[in-house]
Amino acid sequence: MPGLRAHISTGALGRNIDHLRATVSPARLMVVVKADAYGHGALTVARVAQQHGITDLGALDLATALRLRAAGVPPEVRVLAWLYAPEQQFDEAIAARIDLGISRLSELERALDATRRRRAAGDHDAVAHLHLKLDTGLRRNGATAEEWPALVDAVARAEADGLAVARGVWTHIAEASEDDDTEALRRFERGVELARAAGLTRIERHLAASSAGLRRADVRLDMVRMGGHCWGIPSFDGVTPRDIGLEPVMTLTAPVVGVRSDDARAGRVGIVQAGYGDGIPRLAAGLVSVTVDGVRFPIVDVDRDELTVADPDALLTVGQTATLFGTGAHGEQTVREWGDAIGTLGDEITARILPRVPRAVGDEFVG
Ligand SMILES: *Cc1c(COP(=O)(O)O)cnc(C)c1O
């Protein structure tokens, strides 16, 4: 009897990517695979994305970016990293042709130093591919408006020296209020003008993630960066995946390993082999259900290794497979519904499923 498993539907993932790509077109879609693609598997997602014509991956950290290259993501697919350790050195990143998000002059200097060292070591094609980050109000990295002119000038000099290519100018917006996002877009466009005036003519502009990117055509610019929507987790309140043309990619299943009468609860309960030790939120108790053969069984307790579910009509038998969340096609809840009920994001729930929980990757999930 298989234990707890996260089934990853590459079919659903590919359809979501096709749909999102078509929606944001002519802007390109960058697929953001940070946090192991929120638990879906960065390498799996990178492979499917590439098969569906995606040429840009967002890694967040350098370790993830290098792992993608080491796994065979070819140089034609750009891999962008933007979160570094203090005093991060970029030699490995330049060698692996990772695109670097740059927020300040000190980072630029280290990227150029690494490029010079690579060239001196015989890697004559080494060049720093840069995406310059402007802070437009979120204060999550990014050069301030005051720092921006000096940064773009320094990058223009590095381009003239042949050491760097500025591929992008970007920012991160809150996606919480239309007015704030509009104000951020305005500041961003001023920054883009300054960058172009400084001589950076090859830059592409990107600022939106899943939420604004789907909702607003005016923020798509040259590229939209999406994580959550690629795996079918809507970022809008009260919206199902199907409402926006998406399918949940992860289905989480676990076996029923016990049934017993429970005097305290005046009824029968089933025991399902999944617990907070696997990453199931303890807060799920009393708020969400598992589904077996189309029937929902409310979770009443989350222990380290097992869930207790109410089974008042004594329907459960040992050996059945319970679905915790999935596509919704067989009566089960979606992870977005779990998130709504528990008061968190579906993204957080999938991201917390521990890496040791096997990912069963296949074209479709057959429940
Ligand atoms: C995480 C992240 C994204 C993707 O966010 P989603 O809401 O999951 O689409 C995009 N851009 C940046 C900079 C991010 O850190």
The ligand as an SDF file (V2000), in Angstrom:
LIG
                    3D

 15 15  0  0  0  0  0  0  0  0999 V2000
    7.6360   34.6320   -6.3170 C   0  0  0  0  0  0  0  0  0  0  0  0
    7.8440   35.6610   -7.3140 C   0  0  0  0  0  0  0  0  0  0  0  0
    7.0600   35.6960   -8.4750 C   0  0  0  0  0  0  0  0  0  0  0  0
    5.9170   34.7350   -8.7250 C   0  0  0  0  0  0  0  0  0  0  0  0
    4.8530   34.9910   -7.8390 O   0  0  0  0  0  0  0  0  0  0  0  0
    3.4310   34.2710   -8.0070 P   0  0  0  0  0  0  0  0  0  0  0  0
    2.5050   35.1260   -7.2330 O   0  0  0  0  0  0  0  0  0  0  0  0
    3.5750   32.8960   -7.4440 O   0  0  0  0  0  0  0  0  0  0  0  0
    3.1290   34.2350   -9.4490 O   0  0  0  0  0  0  0  0  0  0  0  0
    7.3290   36.6680   -9.4110 C   0  0  0  0  0  0  0  0  0  0  0  0
    8.3360   37.5430   -9.2320 N   0  0  0  0  0  0  0  0  0  0  0  0
    9.1280   37.5370   -8.1340 C   0  0  0  0  0  0  0  0  0  0  0  0
   10.2090   38.5380   -8.0080 C   0  0  0  0  0  0  0  0  0  0  0  0
    8.9070   36.6040   -7.1330 C   0  0  0  0  0  0  0  0  0  0  0  0
    9.6910   36.5930   -6.0570 O   0  0  0  0  0  0  0  0  0  0  0  0
  1  2  1  0
  2  3  1  0
  2 14  2  0
  3  4  1  0
  3 10  2  0
  4  5  1  0
  5  6  1  0
  6  7  2  0
  6  8  1  0
  6  9  1  0
 10 11  1  0
 11 12  2  0
 12 13  1  0
 12 14  1  0
 14 15  1  0
M  END
$$$$
